[in-house]
Amino acid sequence: MTKEIISETFAPKLLGFMFLFVVLASALTGVVLGMVNIAGKPDNISEIMIDISKNSTIVQFAILLMLIEAIGIVSLALLLFTILKTQSKILANLAFGLWIAEAVCVVLRGLTTFALLTVSQEYTGASEPHYLTLGNLFYLSSQFTMNMLMVFYCAGGLIFYYLFYKSKYVPTPLSVFGMVAVILAFIGEVLIIFGHDVSIILFLPILPFEVIIGVLLMVKGINYQSRTD
């Protein structure tokens, strides 16, 4: 009984910490990559590659952050599955699988970014079409894996946050906020995949939600009173 109480007290706090950990890792990755022209248009691949080669240390640090983020996502998914599987083991399994796929995409993004860095360091800006072709391939692959990881995140997040809504483990408005946030982001990501320009506003609600639920879980834990065993 004591062991169960300790587990029910510690697990939500660890879950809250992992929410904040993943948010921080993801935000840092974005900030670090923003210091390099890696988010430019693919038709300027020559400029992108030259900029990357000049900032190799920054790009290497971003790749390391991606790997750390992937570990955090797997840990977060496992904790969410463990806590929410009593609500629906089938849905919890599905959400867990989607977030594992997200973590795999993060790793693949890191690998394609590393490949882009390697090619960029070999590229001198001269007439080297084979380097430009490879650079463009790795650049587009990195962007594609970024889009796919967001799709997997939103799909899995919608299920996990629905299970939070069903369980009443956290305040209902918060779980509804989470579902709305990932639905908006999913719509935005689908539009991007089909070539549309999308405002960052559609993706912004995810950040405050994950920060709020992370802090809430660390401070207050989970309301187990309405638990379904």
Backbone as a chain_set.jsonl record, in Angstrom:
{"seq": "MTKEIISETFAPKLLGFMFLFVVLASALTGVVLGMVNIAGKPDNISEIMIDISKNSTIVQFAILLMLIEAIGIVSLALLLFTILKTQSKILANLAFGLWIAEAVCVVLRGLTTFALLTVSQEYTGASEPHYLTLGNLFYLSSQFTMNMLMVFYCAGGLIFYYLFYKSKYVPTPLSVFGMVAVILAFIGEVLIIFGHDVSIILFLPILPFEVIIGVLLMVKGINYQSRTD", "coords": {"N": [[0.836, -1.198, 0.0], [1.91, 1.266, 0.859], [3.951, 1.502, -1.014], [2.41, 1.802, -3.332], [1.2, 4.26, -2.854], [3.421, 5.952, -2.798], [4.23, 5.638, -5.439], [2.033, 6.731, -6.815], [2.3, 9.321, -6.047], [4.851, 10.119, -6.855], [5.043, 9.502, -9.64], [3.254, 11.293, -11.141], [4.577, 13.74, -10.67], [7.034, 13.269, -11.866], [6.115, 12.95, -14.441], [5.178, 15.538, -14.962], [7.627, 16.898, -14.856], [8.88, 15.758, -17.106], [7.266, 16.707, -19.178], [7.98, 19.423, -19.112], [10.702, 19.143, -19.595], [10.826, 18.117, -22.233], [9.582, 20.216, -23.608], [11.464, 22.247, -23.144], [13.781, 21.172, -24.384], [12.893, 20.985, -27.051], [12.293, 23.668, -27.61], [14.812, 24.85, -27.278], [16.186, 23.572, -29.344], [14.897, 24.694, -31.561], [15.594, 27.407, -31.2], [18.406, 27.299, -31.391], [18.757, 26.262, -34.017], [17.622, 28.375, -35.29], [19.609, 30.22, -35.258], [21.123, 29.677, -37.386], [21.036, 29.623, -40.962], [19.19, 27.569, -41.575], [16.575, 27.278, -41.914], [15.836, 28.41, -44.23], [14.616, 29.038, -47.618], [14.354, 26.26, -49.883], [15.198, 26.837, -52.476], [17.354, 28.408, -52.192], [19.513, 26.815, -51.565], [22.29, 26.752, -51.814], [23.19, 29.016, -50.375], [22.223, 28.311, -47.882], [23.755, 25.992, -47.294], [26.351, 27.046, -47.238], [26.125, 28.781, -45.055], [25.569, 26.945, -43.029], [27.949, 25.461, -42.985], [29.663, 27.361, -41.98], [28.838, 27.575, -39.429], [29.175, 25.2, -37.964], [29.539, 24.139, -35.377], [27.34, 25.091, -33.954], [25.265, 23.81, -35.331], [25.895, 21.137, -34.778], [25.443, 21.11, -32.051], [22.692, 21.517, -32.05], [21.866, 19.123, -33.208], [22.578, 17.33, -31.198], [20.781, 18.185, -29.236], [18.406, 17.385, -30.444], [18.588, 14.595, -30.264], [18.519, 14.308, -27.492], [15.994, 15.339, -27.041], [14.448, 13.354, -28.307], [14.83, 11.171, -26.598], [13.568, 12.209, -24.355], [10.919, 12.393, -25.295], [10.212, 9.682, -25.64], [10.358, 8.832, -22.965], [8.392, 10.479, -21.814], [6.121, 9.592, -23.223], [5.972, 6.956, -22.307], [5.444, 7.324, -19.577], [2.965, 8.652, -19.711], [1.437, 6.648, -20.925], [1.542, 4.678, -18.909], [0.142, 5.913, -16.821], [-2.346, 6.579, -17.943], [-3.437, 4.31, -19.093], [-5.396, 2.916, -17.747], [-7.741, 4.115, -18.428], [-8.259, 3.571, -21.102], [-6.854, 0.989, -22.568], [-6.36, 0.32, -25.21], [-6.508, 2.781, -26.647], [-4.498, 4.15, -25.269], [-2.277, 2.597, -25.927], [-2.207, 3.083, -28.698], [-1.723, 5.86, -28.787], [0.748, 5.897, -27.498], [2.298, 4.481, -29.38], [2.192, 6.288, -31.531], [3.621, 8.453, -30.495], [6.091, 7.277, -30.135], [6.732, 6.932, -32.782], [6.956, 9.613, -33.387], [9.268, 10.249, -31.901], [11.128, 8.696, -33.293], [11.107, 10.06, -35.731], [12.246, 12.458, -34.884], [14.853, 11.61, -34.323], [15.585, 10.786, -36.907], [15.47, 13.253, -38.153], [17.609, 14.47, -36.907], [19.68, 12.896, -37.944], [19.503, 13.395, -40.722], [20.041, 16.092, -40.693], [22.644, 16.043, -39.764], [23.829, 14.765, -41.948], [23.397, 16.743, -43.868], [24.995, 18.752, -42.788], [27.533, 17.557, -43.05], [27.809, 17.351, -45.868], [27.639, 20.055, -46.464], [29.972, 21.049, -45.346], [31.81, 20.072, -47.107], [31.193, 21.411, -49.357], [32.12, 24.177, -51.355], [31.073, 26.333, -52.574], [31.629, 26.612, -55.168], [31.297, 25.515, -58.586], [29.675, 22.905, -58.108], [27.598, 20.764, -58.642], [26.8, 18.233, -57.72], [27.128, 18.271, -54.967], [25.266, 20.225, -54.315], [22.935, 18.932, -55.088], [22.868, 16.747, -53.291], [22.835, 18.185, -50.904], [20.378, 19.526, -51.12], [18.669, 17.317, -51.129], [19.089, 16.232, -48.515], [18.335, 18.43, -47.026], [15.588, 18.768, -47.689], [14.714, 16.301, -46.765], [15.141, 16.573, -44.028], [13.302, 18.614, -43.467], [10.959, 17.283, -44.145], [10.853, 15.182, -42.245], [10.529, 16.746, -40.002], [7.967, 17.784, -40.437], [6.485, 15.389, -40.368], [6.966, 14.432, -37.777], [5.56, 16.279, -36.312], [2.962, 15.712, -37.118], [2.633, 13.107, -36.062], [2.991, 13.756, -33.364], [0.771, 15.452, -32.864], [-1.414, 13.737, -33.406], [-1.037, 11.64, -31.539], [-0.984, 13.189, -29.214], [-3.585, 14.227, -29.151], [-5.052, 11.952, -28.492], [-3.921, 11.197, -25.993], [-4.543, 13.515, -24.48], [-7.267, 13.496, -24.641], [-7.747, 11.245, -23.098], [-6.919, 12.233, -20.665], [-8.937, 14.094, -20.346], [-11.136, 12.37, -20.13], [-10.483, 10.986, -17.801], [-10.414, 12.897, -15.83], [-8.174, 13.55, -14.401], [-6.694, 15.852, -14.51], [-7.628, 19.356, -14.442], [-10.641, 19.843, -16.273], [-10.929, 22.04, -18.2], [-8.243, 22.401, -18.896], [-7.435, 19.998, -20.144], [-9.163, 20.096, -22.329], [-8.205, 22.395, -23.544], [-5.693, 21.409, -24.312], [-6.449, 19.486, -26.241], [-7.658, 21.121, -28.193], [-5.451, 22.682, -28.89], [-3.668, 20.834, -30.118], [-5.228, 19.98, -32.243], [-5.488, 22.311, -33.789], [-2.778, 22.659, -34.445], [-2.365, 20.328, -35.897], [-4.034, 20.723, -38.111], [-2.715, 22.942, -39.202], [-0.246, 21.757, -39.845], [-0.937, 19.858, -41.765], [-1.802, 21.562, -43.806], [0.641, 22.784, -44.39], [2.097, 20.605, -45.376], [0.77, 20.24, -47.759], [1.649, 22.359, -49.165], [0.89, 24.964, -48.454], [1.167, 28.277, -47.075], [1.396, 28.846, -43.658], [0.308, 30.454, -40.712], [2.242, 30.986, -37.759], [0.729, 31.18, -35.564], [-1.141, 29.149, -35.321], [0.294, 27.125, -34.142], [1.236, 28.028, -31.746], [-0.388, 27.707, -29.316], [0.314, 25.21, -28.229], [2.655, 25.405, -26.713], [2.129, 27.025, -24.244], [0.212, 25.275, -23.139], [1.64, 22.846, -22.614], [3.552, 23.753, -20.851], [1.951, 24.676, -18.726], [0.545, 22.318, -17.936], [2.694, 20.776, -17.226], [3.834, 22.159, -15.031], [1.61, 22.141, -13.315], [1.255, 19.382, -12.801], [3.643, 18.818, -11.489], [3.403, 20.366, -9.213], [0.792, 19.964, -8.063], [0.148, 17.344, -8.686], [-1.826, 14.465, -9.526], [-5.358, 14.081, -9.746], [-6.735, 11.449, -8.414], [-9.23, 10.651, -7.672], [-11.431, 10.105, -9.318], [-10.69, 7.876, -10.662], [-10.687, 5.113, -12.98], [-10.477, 1.809, -12.578]], "CA": [[0.0, 0.0, 0.0], [2.821, 2.408, 0.931], [4.627, 1.563, -2.301], [1.451, 2.332, -4.301], [1.025, 5.683, -2.565], [4.64, 6.621, -3.258], [4.198, 5.617, -6.896], [1.014, 7.663, -7.269], [2.772, 10.669, -5.749], [6.075, 10.406, -7.609], [4.852, 9.388, -11.09], [2.753, 12.538, -11.744], [5.613, 14.78, -10.606], [7.995, 12.93, -12.907], [5.431, 13.248, -15.7], [5.228, 16.989, -15.122], [9.007, 17.253, -15.173], [9.187, 15.35, -18.478], [6.608, 17.661, -20.059], [8.814, 20.621, -19.159], [11.977, 18.755, -20.193], [10.651, 18.022, -23.689], [9.328, 21.575, -24.087], [12.734, 22.976, -23.127], [14.661, 20.615, -25.422], [12.35, 21.358, -28.349], [12.45, 25.118, -27.77], [16.24, 25.119, -27.466], [16.53, 23.137, -30.698], [14.408, 25.717, -32.476], [16.396, 28.622, -31.035], [19.75, 27.054, -31.918], [18.66, 26.189, -35.472], [17.294, 29.72, -35.768], [20.85, 30.977, -35.359], [21.716, 29.295, -38.662], [20.081, 29.789, -42.055], [18.747, 26.227, -41.958], [15.129, 27.346, -42.155], [15.61, 29.187, -45.442], [13.905, 28.383, -48.716], [15.208, 25.281, -50.552], [15.773, 27.349, -53.715], [18.598, 29.059, -51.807], [20.252, 25.759, -50.887], [23.713, 27.099, -51.789], [23.385, 29.917, -49.241], [21.977, 27.529, -46.666], [24.887, 25.112, -47.059], [27.502, 27.875, -46.849], [25.875, 29.262, -43.697], [25.692, 25.798, -42.135], [29.366, 25.108, -42.866], [30.309, 28.388, -41.159], [28.316, 27.463, -38.052], [29.094, 23.755, -37.744], [29.408, 23.836, -33.94], [25.951, 25.36, -33.586], [24.443, 22.747, -35.904], [26.19, 19.921, -34.02], [24.739, 21.239, -30.765], [21.269, 21.311, -32.341], [21.679, 17.689, -33.425], [22.614, 16.725, -29.864], [19.508, 18.517, -28.588], [17.37, 16.533, -31.052], [18.693, 13.253, -29.674], [18.036, 14.433, -26.111], [14.54, 15.504, -27.152], [13.861, 12.051, -28.639], [14.816, 10.384, -25.355], [12.527, 12.794, -23.515], [9.606, 12.042, -25.847], [9.962, 8.277, -25.304], [10.103, 8.776, -21.517], [7.091, 11.107, -21.588], [5.09, 8.694, -23.751], [5.881, 5.801, -21.42], [4.775, 7.766, -18.353], [1.556, 8.901, -20.033], [0.807, 5.343, -21.124], [1.43, 4.014, -17.614], [-0.858, 6.587, -15.998], [-3.643, 6.701, -18.601], [-3.899, 3.048, -19.685], [-6.603, 2.452, -17.061], [-8.895, 4.722, -19.088], [-8.463, 2.774, -22.312], [-5.543, 0.454, -22.918], [-6.222, 0.359, -26.671], [-6.175, 4.144, -27.03], [-3.191, 4.48, -24.691], [-1.285, 1.919, -26.768], [-2.144, 3.78, -29.971], [-1.051, 7.131, -28.546], [2.154, 5.573, -27.208], [2.936, 4.153, -30.649], [2.321, 7.506, -32.329], [4.703, 9.28, -29.958], [7.34, 6.596, -30.455], [6.988, 7.31, -34.175], [7.44, 10.994, -33.326], [10.657, 10.211, -31.441], [11.922, 8.171, -34.415], [11.241, 11.161, -36.688], [13.212, 13.411, -34.322], [16.174, 11.021, -34.555], [15.835, 10.866, -38.35], [15.756, 14.655, -38.449], [18.98, 14.696, -36.483], [20.587, 12.215, -38.879], [19.516, 14.116, -41.997], [20.727, 17.367, -40.441], [24.07, 15.713, -39.72], [24.248, 14.52, -43.337], [23.433, 18.057, -44.509], [26.187, 19.421, -42.273], [28.709, 16.927, -43.653], [27.884, 17.776, -47.264], [27.877, 21.503, -46.48], [31.381, 21.287, -45.037], [32.572, 19.731, -48.312], [30.802, 22.343, -50.418], [32.909, 25.414, -51.303], [30.373, 27.4, -53.276], [32.019, 26.583, -56.573], [30.37, 24.781, -59.448], [29.676, 21.524, -57.61], [26.165, 20.418, -58.633], [26.506, 17.007, -56.969], [26.966, 18.667, -53.573], [23.991, 20.928, -54.211], [21.876, 17.921, -55.176], [22.837, 16.038, -52.012], [22.407, 19.134, -49.882], [18.937, 19.737, -51.279], [18.015, 16.08, -50.695], [19.124, 16.133, -47.053], [17.554, 19.539, -46.491], [14.172, 18.436, -47.837], [14.45, 15.158, -45.874], [15.057, 17.121, -42.675], [12.033, 19.322, -43.366], [9.881, 16.288, -44.195], [10.766, 14.498, -40.952], [9.971, 17.725, -39.07], [6.516, 17.803, -40.65], [5.899, 14.124, -39.938], [6.988, 14.303, -36.309], [4.464, 17.092, -35.797], [1.729, 14.962, -37.37], [2.574, 12.042, -35.06], [2.793, 14.38, -32.055], [-0.603, 15.945, -32.731], [-2.332, 12.596, -33.351], [-0.87, 10.992, -30.235], [-1.368, 14.135, -28.174], [-5.047, 14.31, -29.091], [-5.532, 10.772, -27.763], [-3.502, 11.307, -24.592], [-5.254, 14.594, -23.81], [-8.647, 13.017, -24.498], [-7.763, 10.348, -21.936], [-6.881, 13.124, -19.501], [-10.296, 14.638, -20.23], [-11.996, 11.284, -19.669], [-10.109, 10.565, -16.447], [-10.517, 14.035, -14.899], [-6.95, 13.615, -13.605], [-6.333, 17.267, -14.484], [-8.847, 20.147, -14.682], [-11.236, 19.644, -17.597], [-10.56, 23.087, -19.172], [-6.861, 22.223, -19.338], [-7.386, 18.903, -21.116], [-9.83, 20.597, -23.536], [-7.22, 23.302, -24.145], [-4.692, 20.579, -24.965], [-7.024, 18.891, -27.454], [-7.829, 22.191, -29.186], [-4.119, 23.098, -29.333], [-3.081, 19.87, -31.07], [-6.067, 19.969, -33.445], [-5.071, 23.472, -34.581], [-1.444, 22.382, -34.982], [-2.508, 19.276, -36.913], [-4.569, 21.374, -39.312], [-1.635, 23.741, -39.754], [0.777, 20.889, -40.418], [-1.478, 19.282, -43.001], [-1.759, 22.632, -44.811], [2.041, 22.954, -44.783], [2.468, 19.456, -46.205], [0.183, 20.433, -49.083], [2.273, 23.504, -49.821], [0.313, 26.257, -48.092], [1.811, 29.057, -46.021], [0.567, 28.793, -42.447], [0.759, 31.329, -39.635], [2.754, 30.298, -36.573], [-0.309, 31.299, -34.526], [-1.804, 27.846, -35.158], [1.14, 26.219, -33.367], [1.62, 28.646, -30.48], [-1.07, 27.231, -28.096], [0.925, 24.002, -27.677], [3.682, 25.76, -25.721], [1.576, 27.298, -22.906], [-0.452, 24.091, -22.594], [2.599, 21.882, -22.065], [4.174, 24.371, -19.672], [0.965, 24.708, -17.643], [0.268, 20.978, -17.422], [3.928, 20.317, -16.576], [3.925, 22.8, -13.712], [0.492, 21.659, -12.502], [1.526, 18.008, -12.358], [4.744, 18.84, -10.531], [2.987, 21.033, -7.97], [-0.418, 19.39, -7.475], [0.007, 15.925, -8.978], [-3.003, 14.002, -10.255], [-6.573, 13.815, -8.982], [-7.078, 10.038, -8.651], [-10.531, 10.338, -7.065], [-12.377, 9.577, -10.308], [-9.983, 6.875, -11.433], [-11.389, 3.914, -13.383], [-9.551, 0.667, -12.548]], "C": [[0.874, 1.253, 0.0], [3.525, 2.62, -0.395], [3.716, 2.163, -3.364], [1.26, 3.826, -4.109], [2.219, 6.483, -3.048], [4.648, 6.73, -4.782], [3.213, 6.643, -7.428], [1.398, 9.108, -6.988], [3.937, 11.055, -6.651], [5.837, 10.445, -9.118], [4.296, 10.671, -11.717], [3.785, 13.662, -11.736], [6.679, 14.532, -11.669], [7.404, 13.231, -14.281], [5.47, 14.744, -15.982], [6.616, 17.468, -15.503], [9.335, 16.923, -16.617], [8.475, 16.235, -19.491], [7.492, 18.897, -20.235], [10.155, 20.34, -19.827], [11.878, 18.737, -21.719], [10.394, 19.396, -24.29], [10.638, 22.35, -24.186], [13.665, 22.492, -24.235], [14.205, 21.038, -26.804], [12.549, 22.842, -28.621], [13.905, 25.482, -28.02], [16.702, 24.716, -28.859], [16.11, 24.185, -31.714], [15.228, 26.989, -32.418], [17.777, 28.455, -31.657], [19.732, 26.99, -33.445], [18.327, 27.549, -36.074], [18.513, 30.608, -35.907], [21.58, 30.698, -36.664], [20.638, 29.406, -39.736], [19.54, 28.44, -42.532], [17.247, 26.188, -42.224], [14.814, 28.173, -43.4], [14.856, 28.401, -46.495], [14.848, 27.427, -49.443], [15.803, 25.774, -51.865], [17.044, 28.153, -53.453], [19.526, 28.068, -51.104], [21.745, 26.061, -50.812], [24.024, 28.0, -50.602], [23.206, 29.177, -47.925], [23.187, 26.677, -46.315], [26.126, 25.886, -46.62], [27.35, 28.357, -45.416], [26.037, 28.142, -42.672], [27.16, 25.446, -41.909], [30.124, 26.11, -41.997], [29.908, 28.285, -39.693], [28.163, 25.995, -37.657], [28.898, 23.394, -36.272], [27.97, 24.029, -33.472], [25.041, 24.241, -34.085], [24.654, 21.433, -35.153], [25.476, 19.941, -32.67], [23.241, 21.01, -30.95], [20.962, 19.832, -32.54], [21.672, 16.946, -32.087], [21.302, 16.975, -29.124], [18.367, 17.675, -29.148], [17.393, 15.136, -30.446], [18.197, 13.255, -28.229], [16.513, 14.566, -26.101], [13.861, 14.17, -27.434], [13.776, 11.159, -27.406], [13.704, 10.889, -24.426], [11.134, 12.421, -23.981], [9.248, 10.601, -25.504], [9.61, 8.14, -23.822], [8.731, 9.352, -21.186], [5.956, 10.203, -22.049], [4.884, 7.494, -22.834], [5.144, 6.155, -20.128], [3.285, 8.008, -18.602], [0.802, 7.588, -20.228], [0.551, 4.652, -19.783], [0.29, 4.593, -16.782], [-2.259, 6.524, -16.613], [-4.195, 5.392, -19.158], [-5.144, 2.497, -18.999], [-7.869, 3.022, -17.692], [-9.27, 3.973, -20.366], [-7.094, 2.282, -22.767], [-5.31, 0.506, -24.424], [-5.801, 1.761, -27.131], [-4.802, 4.558, -26.501], [-2.063, 3.84, -25.492], [-1.105, 2.649, -28.098], [-1.392, 5.103, -29.828], [0.438, 6.925, -28.274], [2.906, 5.283, -28.509], [3.161, 5.379, -31.517], [3.46, 8.381, -31.818], [6.064, 8.604, -30.094], [7.725, 6.908, -31.898], [7.498, 8.752, -34.251], [8.914, 11.029, -32.935], [11.587, 9.706, -32.546], [12.142, 9.271, -35.452], [12.227, 12.216, -36.193], [14.636, 12.913, -34.551], [16.539, 11.113, -36.03], [16.144, 12.297, -38.772], [17.187, 15.003, -38.054], [19.979, 14.095, -37.451], [20.66, 12.943, -40.219], [20.19, 15.482, -41.847], [22.235, 17.151, -40.374], [24.612, 15.467, -41.131], [24.351, 15.838, -44.097], [24.667, 18.839, -44.065], [27.446, 18.873, -42.933], [28.896, 17.367, -45.102], [28.219, 19.267, -47.36], [29.341, 21.832, -46.208], [32.289, 20.958, -46.224], [32.314, 20.726, -49.444], [31.557, 23.657, -50.257], [32.221, 26.575, -51.978], [30.731, 27.471, -54.737], [30.983, 25.794, -57.374], [30.44, 23.296, -59.104], [28.234, 21.048, -57.521], [25.84, 19.171, -57.822], [26.339, 17.307, -55.479], [25.636, 19.388, -53.359], [22.821, 19.949, -54.239], [21.731, 17.166, -53.86], [22.34, 16.952, -50.903], [20.914, 19.371, -49.922], [18.147, 18.521, -50.806], [17.949, 15.991, -49.177], [18.319, 17.253, -46.399], [16.06, 19.219, -46.531], [13.786, 17.258, -46.938], [14.297, 15.631, -44.436], [13.731, 17.839, -42.46], [10.853, 18.343, -43.343], [9.725, 15.579, -42.85], [10.227, 15.44, -39.872], [8.454, 17.774, -39.194], [5.86, 16.535, -40.124], [5.904, 13.978, -38.421], [5.881, 15.141, -35.69], [3.118, 16.398, -35.996], [1.557, 13.87, -36.314], [2.338, 12.616, -33.662], [1.335, 14.78, -31.858], [-1.597, 14.796, -32.598], [-2.255, 11.892, -32.0], [-1.307, 11.894, -29.1], [-2.871, 14.245, -28.029], [-5.616, 13.142, -28.293], [-5.178, 10.869, -26.285], [-4.32, 12.37, -23.854], [-6.744, 14.288, -23.702], [-8.756, 12.092, -23.279], [-7.642, 11.136, -20.64], [-8.274, 13.706, -19.259], [-11.242, 13.594, -19.651], [-11.738, 10.948, -18.201], [-10.374, 11.63, -15.392], [-9.308, 14.117, -13.975], [-6.431, 15.046, -13.48], [-7.603, 18.056, -14.755], [-9.339, 20.016, -16.119], [-10.882, 20.746, -18.595], [-9.14, 22.92, -19.718], [-6.756, 21.114, -20.382], [-8.076, 19.306, -22.426], [-8.895, 21.544, -24.294], [-6.163, 22.509, -24.907], [-5.203, 19.978, -26.264], [-7.189, 19.936, -28.555], [-6.475, 22.59, -29.762], [-3.547, 22.14, -30.37], [-3.922, 19.757, -32.34], [-5.676, 21.124, -34.358], [-3.713, 23.218, -35.233], [-1.505, 21.328, -36.076], [-3.03, 19.862, -38.225], [-3.482, 22.185, -40.006], [-0.586, 22.897, -40.443], [0.315, 20.256, -41.717], [-1.442, 20.319, -44.126], [-0.331, 22.854, -45.31], [2.477, 21.835, -45.713], [1.932, 19.609, -47.629], [0.607, 21.749, -49.729], [1.717, 24.865, -49.491], [1.168, 26.96, -47.033], [0.87, 29.147, -44.83], [1.164, 29.7, -41.38], [1.206, 30.506, -38.431], [1.733, 30.321, -35.439], [-0.994, 29.956, -34.271], [-1.009, 26.909, -34.254], [1.449, 26.757, -31.962], [0.907, 28.082, -29.251], [-0.44, 25.996, -27.463], [1.878, 24.343, -26.538], [3.087, 26.081, -24.345], [0.873, 26.093, -22.299], [0.548, 23.164, -21.924], [3.326, 22.447, -20.851], [3.216, 24.324, -18.487], [0.734, 23.317, -17.07], [1.515, 20.407, -16.735], [4.057, 20.866, -15.169], [2.835, 22.274, -12.788], [0.765, 20.265, -11.946], [2.648, 17.971, -11.33], [4.306, 19.4, -9.181], [1.832, 20.298, -7.29], [-0.577, 17.896, -7.702], [-1.28, 15.638, -9.731], [-4.168, 13.756, -9.297], [-7.035, 12.397, -9.303], [-8.49, 9.681, -8.176], [-11.512, 9.709, -8.038], [-11.747, 8.491, -11.164], [-10.873, 5.672, -11.73], [-10.387, 2.777, -13.456], [-10.176, -0.532, -13.237]], "O": [[0.622, 2.19, -0.757], [3.685, 3.75, -0.855], [4.169, 2.939, -4.205], [1.169, 4.576, -5.081], [2.065, 7.554, -3.634], [5.017, 7.761, -5.345], [3.515, 7.353, -8.388], [0.876, 10.023, -7.624], [4.002, 12.178, -7.15], [6.365, 11.319, -9.805], [4.818, 11.108, -12.742], [3.86, 14.446, -12.682], [7.169, 15.471, -12.298], [8.103, 13.707, -15.175], [5.759, 15.167, -17.101], [6.769, 18.334, -16.363], [9.995, 17.711, -17.295], [9.02, 16.494, -20.564], [7.723, 19.356, -21.354], [10.687, 21.19, -20.54], [12.742, 19.277, -22.41], [10.92, 19.717, -25.356], [10.895, 23.026, -25.182], [14.267, 23.3, -24.942], [15.025, 21.409, -27.643], [12.929, 23.232, -29.725], [14.204, 26.32, -28.871], [17.5, 25.413, -29.485], [16.873, 24.526, -32.619], [15.529, 27.589, -33.45], [18.265, 29.342, -32.357], [20.585, 27.589, -34.1], [18.695, 27.846, -37.21], [18.468, 31.631, -36.59], [22.536, 31.392, -37.011], [19.45, 29.292, -39.435], [19.443, 28.191, -43.734], [16.718, 25.184, -42.703], [13.674, 28.589, -43.605], [14.502, 27.24, -46.288], [16.027, 27.742, -49.609], [16.793, 25.217, -52.339], [17.737, 28.538, -54.395], [20.236, 28.431, -50.166], [22.403, 25.668, -49.848], [25.01, 27.78, -49.898], [23.952, 29.397, -46.971], [23.603, 26.643, -45.157], [26.863, 25.443, -45.739], [28.311, 28.35, -44.646], [26.572, 28.356, -41.584], [27.57, 25.167, -40.783], [31.111, 25.755, -41.352], [30.569, 28.848, -38.821], [27.147, 25.599, -37.086], [28.173, 22.451, -35.955], [27.447, 23.232, -32.693], [24.158, 23.779, -33.362], [23.697, 20.696, -34.916], [24.971, 18.919, -32.208], [22.596, 20.384, -30.108], [19.924, 19.343, -32.095], [20.861, 16.045, -31.872], [20.777, 16.079, -28.463], [17.46, 17.291, -28.41], [16.345, 14.562, -30.151], [17.533, 12.313, -27.794], [15.833, 13.98, -25.259], [12.809, 13.881, -26.864], [12.775, 10.476, -27.193], [12.997, 10.101, -23.797], [10.255, 12.16, -23.159], [8.113, 10.32, -25.119], [8.678, 7.42, -23.465], [7.994, 8.789, -20.378], [4.948, 10.06, -21.356], [3.751, 7.065, -22.611], [4.32, 5.379, -19.644], [2.445, 7.612, -17.794], [-0.325, 7.432, -19.759], [-0.529, 4.109, -19.554], [-0.441, 3.857, -16.119], [-3.249, 6.427, -15.888], [-5.323, 5.37, -19.651], [-5.874, 1.701, -19.589], [-8.954, 2.47, -17.509], [-10.447, 3.773, -20.664], [-6.281, 3.05, -23.281], [-4.181, 0.716, -24.868], [-4.857, 1.908, -27.908], [-4.037, 5.23, -27.194], [-1.021, 4.457, -25.712], [0.02, 2.813, -28.571], [-0.53, 5.427, -30.646], [1.279, 7.683, -28.758], [4.013, 5.779, -28.715], [4.199, 5.5, -32.166], [4.184, 8.985, -32.61], [7.086, 9.287, -30.16], [8.899, 7.121, -32.203], [8.358, 9.074, -35.071], [9.713, 11.738, -33.548], [12.693, 10.219, -32.718], [13.24, 9.401, -35.994], [12.96, 12.803, -36.988], [15.519, 13.684, -34.925], [17.665, 11.475, -36.373], [16.981, 12.527, -39.645], [17.884, 15.728, -38.763], [21.006, 14.705, -37.751], [21.74, 13.095, -40.789], [20.834, 15.965, -42.778], [23.009, 17.971, -40.867], [25.712, 15.905, -41.468], [25.281, 16.034, -44.879], [25.308, 19.508, -44.876], [28.326, 19.638, -43.328], [30.003, 17.713, -45.515], [28.986, 19.686, -48.227], [29.886, 22.781, -46.772], [33.393, 21.49, -46.338], [33.118, 20.859, -50.367], [31.63, 24.199, -49.154], [32.733, 27.695, -51.957], [30.195, 28.301, -55.471], [29.915, 25.457, -56.862], [31.172, 22.532, -59.734], [27.696, 20.939, -56.419], [24.736, 19.049, -57.29], [25.518, 16.686, -54.804], [24.966, 19.185, -52.347], [21.842, 20.113, -53.511], [20.62, 16.966, -53.369], [21.53, 16.552, -50.068], [20.256, 19.413, -48.883], [17.101, 18.654, -50.171], [16.893, 15.711, -48.61], [17.698, 17.056, -45.354], [15.355, 19.379, -45.534], [12.674, 17.212, -46.412], [13.428, 15.151, -43.708], [13.105, 17.699, -41.409], [9.878, 18.546, -42.62], [8.608, 15.393, -42.367], [9.552, 15.001, -38.941], [7.74, 17.802, -38.192], [4.798, 16.596, -39.504], [4.95, 13.456, -37.845], [5.321, 14.765, -34.661], [2.237, 16.488, -35.141], [0.479, 13.719, -35.74], [1.586, 12.048, -32.87], [0.736, 14.49, -30.822], [-2.516, 14.859, -31.781], [-3.28, 11.585, -31.392], [-1.924, 11.438, -28.137], [-3.384, 14.346, -26.915], [-6.551, 13.316, -27.511], [-6.028, 10.649, -25.423], [-4.744, 12.144, -22.721], [-7.412, 14.762, -22.783], [-9.729, 12.15, -22.527], [-8.209, 10.74, -19.622], [-8.732, 13.799, -18.12], [-12.055, 13.903, -18.78], [-12.671, 10.659, -17.452], [-10.54, 11.32, -14.212], [-9.398, 14.686, -12.887], [-5.81, 15.409, -12.481], [-8.575, 17.488, -15.253], [-8.551, 20.07, -17.063], [-10.56, 20.434, -19.742], [-8.87, 23.259, -20.871], [-6.067, 21.271, -21.39], [-7.636, 18.912, -23.506], [-8.807, 21.501, -25.521], [-5.777, 22.885, -26.014], [-4.493, 19.957, -27.269], [-6.893, 19.665, -29.719], [-6.349, 22.813, -30.966], [-3.003, 22.574, -31.386], [-3.383, 19.465, -33.408], [-5.545, 20.941, -35.569], [-3.512, 23.514, -36.411], [-0.785, 21.419, -37.07], [-2.535, 19.54, -39.305], [-3.335, 22.134, -41.227], [-0.087, 23.268, -41.505], [1.092, 20.132, -42.664], [-1.094, 19.996, -45.261], [-0.111, 23.083, -46.499], [3.145, 22.079, -46.718], [2.563, 19.164, -48.588], [0.009, 22.197, -50.708], [2.033, 25.839, -50.174], [1.807, 26.312, -46.204], [-0.305, 29.483, -44.976], [2.377, 29.713, -41.17], [0.626, 29.465, -38.124], [1.856, 29.572, -34.471], [-1.382, 29.657, -33.142], [-1.58, 25.992, -33.662], [1.879, 26.001, -31.091], [1.542, 27.979, -28.202], [-0.638, 25.754, -26.273], [1.908, 23.653, -25.519], [3.497, 25.469, -23.358], [0.921, 25.896, -21.084], [0.333, 22.739, -20.789], [3.676, 21.707, -19.931], [3.613, 23.974, -17.375], [0.725, 23.145, -15.852], [1.403, 19.645, -15.775], [4.353, 20.129, -14.229], [3.091, 21.991, -11.617], [0.534, 20.002, -10.766], [2.603, 17.171, -10.395], [4.781, 18.96, -8.134], [1.881, 20.037, -6.088], [-1.345, 17.241, -6.998], [-1.764, 16.479, -10.488], [-3.976, 13.282, -8.177], [-7.654, 12.164, -10.342], [-8.896, 8.523, -8.272], [-12.333, 8.879, -7.647], [-12.217, 8.216, -12.268], [-11.684, 5.252, -10.905], [-9.519, 2.788, -14.328], [-9.554, -1.591, -13.316]]}, "num_chains": 1, "name": "protein.A"}
